[in-house]
């Protein structure tokens, strides 16, 4: 099995198998075929003893047998696979006739001397005559004549074939018809079945539809019920709201009554204090009754805080308005090397809170106990006390900035001057003094709003305050008109009189005034 | 003069008659009926080992068939015979060297590979034009194998059974005819019986190397009856009274059992990997094509047990589906391929 068999060459493959089988059986001259009574001719078994063969016998064999027999006769053995394939191919391709091949074998140097074929020369001569022109011509003519002779038979065969085909066609048609009938039957049956199924399905769907519409009906009726419930509920809500409003009104009334009662109580207490005072004056020798000094000043603390709550505005709004001053504080703190800020009349502590949030150290003073308490609760540094006294007690050149919002309009003129002077003393050089006060340049403020607060003294025009600061030693005095009436501000009028009136009625309602202690 | 046609028949050395022998006789009779002078040329086809296979190849190759006008080969390796007018109606090649190689030789030695290569090369060379003018195959299974292993296209042509007298009788028991060989997978049917409680008999006919194992597998189940070898008459009557025929081989080439069952009006239960039967049987129409699993087969049997009317209808549909498979058609096709269709002697008989 060392050499691969030539691809797809059946003869070569079979010769190899023959070789293997022969080797196994130790037989040189091929094998006998046992064929179970089959009519097998066995021409491929030359008798090794017989040296003379009739050429015609040999030439009638198939190629493979011819070659094997010729080899056995001439050389006394079977051809190798290669030799077999080579010689067979020569015969197949017409390179050589069998007779010539036999003569070639006989003249080979390995040929057995006793091998010979009867009539070989005659055969070769005949081959040559067969291939000569006249012989070929005669053969061709004879063949054509024979073909003409055969024509009627061919026609008969053709007719027979046509008939056969016709018969086949008829039979096929009947088969097709039968199949068509069968298919039609199947088709009709499946249509019937499908119809039945569709009918059943439609019934089922109808049932489902009825069930669904029943459900929808029930849902609709439930929705109606819910609607009614909703109406009832909203009516009830309205009723409750009405009741609540009524109750609120009642509560407000009660509250007002209580408030008035408290005020009344305070007034009564004030009267009692006055009586006690005069009694003390009368009996100086008996100092048994001691009335706390200054207590009378605090009688309106609660009122004032509530008042501020009502009129000063919301805490967050105030803080936003005061942001405008932070830049002055920053400048003064920077100019004075980082000192603290004092706020006089700190009130509810909006400004202290803003300063703390902005990183400044600040302390507030107020005379109102309730206000101071509120500031402390917010974690702010606030002290109960008079600002002027506090400043007087402060070391000279100690404070970076002093601020006071809506305080000076409460002070007598001398007290205001004293406040300015004490501030100047306490401030470090480069420090700032800042006041904010209602702006009487706005007629509505000057004529009305200013007097909402009964503790206000006189409206202070910015010309007065700014001149006063400058006169008491402050320099670079600046006035900041602030808080115009939002809804009217910014309208343009062609008439200068209207513009003037707009400014006078709706212009800035407060102003700030700032002065700097010379560095 | 009638064309003389040789039908090459490889016969087993022991002279045993099997399915192939019926085929040869059926084919010869059909050709004779069609007006041909057809005769069987029987040659010993010994396949017991490679040496004998070689000799069998040589025996066919060396046949002198010059006395014949045409030659029809069929079983391996009859197609290596030499004749200028040769067509092959292939029953099968030697399957141990093809699809069953891995099964038979789980651990093949190198020489076997070489032998397989030689056998396949021989078959491929022999079945080429002009050595063989045309190649027919008895089923899609055989044609596919020829296409895959040898690169040769064959025309598929089913042939009918040669068993005559098949008819429809009662619907009583499950029938499983055939050679008792592992490839026939008779154990699937026996195992399926274990999942069936109904008192239905499983009748197994035939003999073979797998018999002892199958009898052991059946154990004491009295419903399973091995009736051994039966003659044609008995076979026909066994078919006639069966409820259904079980036929669950592996990669069966054609499976005459299917055709015989249908001609007896019986449904056939087969498996998806059973080869040609799985193509001939239409699932749920003329029988059942199930997975090769007893658990899948058992419910099908029970279905038929519960409704013999259903079984009858399936059997009838099966019978109708194979009406076109006749010897006349096979003979006519082969005669045409050999070029004898134009002979005045040719009698085309169509059923």
Boltz contact constraints between the chains, C-beta under 6 A:
constraints:
  - contact:
      token1: [A, 1]
      token2: [B, 114]
      max_distance: 6.0
  - contact:
      token1: [A, 8]
      token2: [B, 125]
      max_distance: 6.0
  - contact:
      token1: [A, 10]
      token2: [B, 125]
      max_distance: 6.0
  - contact:
      token1: [A, 10]
      token2: [B, 126]
      max_distance: 6.0
  - contact:
      token1: [A, 13]
      token2: [B, 122]
      max_distance: 6.0
  - contact:
      token1: [A, 14]
      token2: [B, 61]
      max_distance: 6.0
  - contact:
      token1: [A, 17]
      token2: [B, 54]
      max_distance: 6.0
  - contact:
      token1: [A, 17]
      token2: [B, 58]
      max_distance: 6.0
  - contact:
      token1: [A, 18]
      token2: [B, 58]
      max_distance: 6.0
  - contact:
      token1: [A, 21]
      token2: [B, 54]
      max_distance: 6.0
  - contact:
      token1: [A, 21]
      token2: [B, 55]
      max_distance: 6.0
  - contact:
      token1: [A, 33]
      token2: [B, 59]
      max_distance: 6.0
  - contact:
      token1: [A, 33]
      token2: [B, 62]
      max_distance: 6.0
  - contact:
      token1: [A, 34]
      token2: [B, 44]
      max_distance: 6.0
  - contact:
      token1: [A, 35]
      token2: [B, 43]
      max_distance: 6.0
  - contact:
      token1: [A, 36]
      token2: [B, 42]
      max_distance: 6.0
  - contact:
      token1: [A, 36]
      token2: [B, 44]
      max_distance: 6.0
  - contact:
      token1: [A, 38]
      token2: [B, 41]
      max_distance: 6.0
  - contact:
      token1: [A, 38]
      token2: [B, 42]
      max_distance: 6.0
  - contact:
      token1: [A, 38]
      token2: [B, 43]
      max_distance: 6.0
  - contact:
      token1: [A, 40]
      token2: [B, 63]
      max_distance: 6.0
  - contact:
      token1: [A, 40]
      token2: [B, 64]
      max_distance: 6.0
  - contact:
      token1: [A, 41]
      token2: [B, 64]
      max_distance: 6.0
  - contact:
      token1: [A, 157]
      token2: [B, 342]
      max_distance: 6.0
  - contact:
      token1: [A, 160]
      token2: [B, 344]
      max_distance: 6.0
  - contact:
      token1: [A, 161]
      token2: [B, 342]
      max_distance: 6.0
  - contact:
      token1: [A, 164]
      token2: [B, 348]
      max_distance: 6.0
  - contact:
      token1: [A, 171]
      token2: [B, 350]
      max_distance: 6.0
